[in-house]
Amino acid sequence: QVQLVESGGGLVQAGGSLRLSCAASGRTFSRYPMGWFRQAPGKEREFVATISWSGHTLYADSVKGRFTISRDNAKNTVYLQMNSLKPEDTAVYYCAAHGSSRLYTSIGNYDYWGQGTQVTVSS
């Protein structure tokens, strides 16, 4: 079992930056690929980024070049650095994990989810 708690959300102006954190507890965190997803009002939850235990990453096209996912296995924490934020990045951001060694972008492949943190980007 893995428990995930996100933090770092808030209100920021367009062009600004935020760094989200996801603290994990429970089973061995370092073995789990981690992912970030987001859900805007009235829209389905969508993939943002994922990182393997060894640091390999995948990004959604909409955030590539602006967002960076990273992890600190010693601190059981995964991060999402978000730069050049746009109003369309406004959403609740969720941290997620699964027990496979592969990198997945589909929601259905993830077993564990955090409660989410709100990110609002004003124009």
Solvent accessible surface area in square Angstrom, and as a share of the most:
residue,aa,sasa,rsa
1,Q,125,0.56
2,V,7,0.04
3,Q,84,0.37
4,L,11,0.05
5,V,87,0.50
6,E,7,0.03
7,S,59,0.38
8,G,38,0.36
9,G,29,0.28
10,G,30,0.29
11,L,133,0.66
12,V,25,0.14
13,Q,137,0.61
14,A,50,0.38
15,G,56,0.54
16,G,21,0.20
17,S,57,0.37
18,L,35,0.17
19,R,133,0.49
20,L,0,0.00
21,S,25,0.16
22,C,0,0.00
23,A,54,0.41
24,A,9,0.07
25,S,59,0.38
26,G,59,0.57
27,R,143,0.52
28,T,68,0.40
29,F,6,0.03
30,S,37,0.24
31,R,178,0.65
32,Y,17,0.06
33,P,0,0.00
34,M,0,0.00
35,G,0,0.00
36,W,0,0.00
37,F,0,0.00
38,R,16,0.06
39,Q,60,0.27
40,A,25,0.19
41,P,116,0.73
42,G,92,0.89
43,K,140,0.59
44,E,152,0.68
45,R,65,0.24
46,E,79,0.35
47,F,29,0.12
48,V,1,0.00
49,A,0,0.00
50,T,0,0.00
51,I,7,0.04
52,S,8,0.05
53,W,145,0.51
54,S,60,0.39
55,G,38,0.37
56,H,125,0.56
57,T,52,0.30
58,L,79,0.39
59,Y,48,0.18
60,A,20,0.16
61,D,120,0.62
62,S,64,0.41
63,V,0,0.00
64,K,119,0.51
65,G,82,0.79
66,R,34,0.12
67,F,6,0.02
68,T,72,0.42
69,I,5,0.03
70,S,48,0.31
71,R,36,0.13
72,D,43,0.22
73,N,53,0.27
74,A,101,0.79
75,K,137,0.58
76,N,60,0.31
77,T,16,0.09
78,V,0,0.00
79,Y,32,0.12
80,L,0,0.00
81,Q,57,0.25
82,M,0,0.00
83,N,59,0.30
84,S,58,0.38
85,L,2,0.01
86,K,84,0.36
87,P,55,0.35
88,E,121,0.54
89,D,1,0.00
90,T,34,0.20
91,A,1,0.01
92,V,41,0.23
93,Y,0,0.00
94,Y,33,0.12
95,C,0,0.00
96,A,0,0.00
97,A,0,0.00
98,H,2,0.01
99,G,56,0.54
100,S,41,0.26
101,S,88,0.57
102,R,161,0.59
103,L,45,0.22
104,Y,48,0.18
105,T,66,0.38
106,S,59,0.38
107,I,69,0.35
108,G,72,0.69
109,N,60,0.31
110,Y,12,0.05
111,D,94,0.49
112,Y,37,0.14
113,W,74,0.26
114,G,10,0.10
115,Q,113,0.50
116,G,12,0.12
117,T,20,0.11
118,Q,86,0.38
119,V,0,0.00
120,T,48,0.28
121,V,7,0.04
122,S,42,0.27
123,S,131,0.84
